[in-house]
Amino acid sequence: LSYRTVPPVGPMTRDILIARSEDGGRSFVSATVSQDGWELNGCPVVGPSLSLDAKGALTVVWFLSDGARPGLYFATSTDHGRTFSPRRLLDPEQRLGKHAQIVRLGDGKAFVVWDDSAEKSFTTCGVLDPQTGRLRKGASRDGLLYPSVAANTQLAVVAAMQASTREIGRAHV
């Protein structure tokens, strides 16, 4: 499981953690993916997404707004989630990527889909090599938000919500 922290007291830092079970779900142990120190006294509504390959390697993708470069980041673990690599920016070209979803492909790579915004909102995707950090981007589709992805060994399917063109004030609904 991957999740964003909600501290019971003190600063509301929204760090990224995973919980793993080695006994079939009877108990779980938490591990920190990234201590971002993003302090937000509210719900960011942009949780992490986790993928696992056949060898137990994990890749976690999440949104971070604090700091000099808001956007999507990822980290990897090759020891079943005990430790993680330092976070890396997913796509240097993203403006404000959010709502990432990730699934593993059969070749050790991962398929990632997310929404972003420039003049318009759009959804884009790419194939990520978690070891090298190389992202091969695919096509983008204007007007799509909150993408979700499912895949098997031959096909990845992306579903997303279509943004409305109605405006209320400055907010799009």
Secondary structure, 3 states (H helix, E strand, C coil): CEEECCCCCCCCECCEEEEECCCCCCCCEEEEEECCCCECCCCCCCCCEEEECCCCCEEEEEEECCCCCCEEEEEEECCCCCCCCCCEECCCCCCCCEEEEEEECCCCCEEEEEEEECCCEEEEEEEECCCCCCEEEEEEEECEEEEEEEECCCCEEEEEEECCCCEECCEEC
